[in-house]
């Protein structure tokens, strides 16, 4: 059964290739979902996959790419919602942009 993490990453996470690196890490772990910038300087997203893979992904969110400085990660574990087919950089059309 697939699980889901809804996450928001705080710190120096924009203009440091955080989103692109997140997509790469998610693909390595066979995780689907999305990641996007927020107007307040954070990065948010949804990740779906097997629990063990999501735990590894959650650890990576706290680290990020080399130039990032992650201060905190808000996360919420949920049952998987709408099924995604891949991990994308940007919100799907079905997600309201007001979530940030």
C-alpha positions as CSV (number, residue, x, y, z in Angstrom):
1,X,0.0,0.0,0.0
2,X,1.3,3.4,-0.9
3,X,1.7,6.2,1.7
4,X,2.0,9.9,1.2
5,X,3.9,12.7,2.8
6,X,2.8,16.3,2.4
7,X,5.9,18.5,3.2
8,X,7.1,22.1,3.4
9,X,10.8,22.8,3.7
10,X,12.1,26.0,5.4
11,X,15.5,27.6,5.0
12,X,17.6,28.6,2.1
13,X,15.9,26.3,-0.3
14,X,15.1,28.5,-3.3
15,X,17.7,29.3,-6.0
16,X,19.9,26.4,-4.8
17,X,18.5,23.7,-7.1
18,X,16.4,22.2,-4.2
19,X,13.4,21.4,-6.4
20,X,15.5,19.8,-9.2
21,X,17.5,17.8,-6.7
22,X,14.2,16.7,-5.0
23,X,12.9,15.4,-8.3
24,X,16.1,13.4,-8.9
25,X,16.1,11.9,-5.4
26,X,12.4,11.0,-5.7
27,X,13.0,9.3,-9.0
28,X,15.9,7.3,-7.5
29,X,13.5,6.0,-4.8
30,X,10.6,5.3,-7.2
31,X,8.5,8.0,-5.5
32,X,5.9,10.0,-7.4
33,X,4.4,13.4,-6.6
34,X,5.5,17.0,-7.0
35,X,7.5,19.8,-5.5
36,X,7.1,23.6,-5.9
37,X,8.3,27.0,-4.6
38,X,6.1,29.1,-2.3
39,X,6.0,32.8,-2.3
40,X,7.2,32.9,1.3
41,X,10.6,31.3,0.3
42,X,9.7,27.7,1.3
43,X,9.4,24.7,-0.9
44,X,6.3,22.4,-0.6
45,X,5.3,19.2,-2.1
46,X,3.6,15.8,-1.9
47,X,5.5,12.5,-2.2
48,X,3.8,9.0,-2.6
49,X,5.5,5.7,-2.4
50,X,6.3,2.7,-0.2
51,X,6.9,3.6,3.5
52,X,10.6,2.6,3.5
53,X,11.3,4.8,0.5
54,X,9.4,7.7,2.0
55,X,11.4,7.5,5.2
56,X,14.6,7.7,3.1
57,X,13.1,10.6,1.2
58,X,12.2,12.4,4.4
59,X,15.7,12.1,5.6
60,X,17.0,13.6,2.3
61,X,14.5,16.5,2.6
62,X,16.4,17.6,5.8
63,X,19.7,17.6,3.9
64,X,18.8,18.8,0.4
65,X,21.5,19.7,-2.2
66,X,24.9,21.0,-1.2
67,X,24.0,24.7,-1.4
68,X,20.8,24.4,0.5
69,X,20.5,25.3,4.2
70,X,17.4,23.5,5.6
71,X,16.2,24.8,8.9
72,X,13.0,22.7,9.3
73,X,10.7,20.4,7.5
74,X,7.0,20.3,8.3
75,X,5.6,17.0,7.2
76,X,2.3,15.1,7.5
77,X,2.0,11.4,6.8
78,X,-1.3,10.5,5.0
79,X,-2.9,7.7,3.1
80,X,-2.1,8.2,-0.6
81,X,-4.6,10.5,-2.3
82,X,-4.9,11.1,-6.0
83,X,-2.4,8.9,-7.7
84,X,0.5,10.5,-9.5
85,X,2.4,8.8,-12.3
86,X,5.8,10.6,-11.9
87,X,7.5,13.1,-9.7
88,X,7.4,16.6,-11.2
89,X,8.9,20.0,-10.6
90,X,5.7,22.2,-10.2
91,X,2.2,21.7,-8.9
92,X,-0.2,19.6,-10.9
93,X,-3.2,21.5,-12.3
94,X,-5.4,19.7,-9.8
95,X,-3.6,21.4,-6.9
96,X,-4.6,24.9,-5.8
97,X,-1.8,27.4,-5.8
98,X,-3.1,28.9,-2.6
99,X,-1.7,25.9,-0.6
100,X,1.5,28.0,0.3
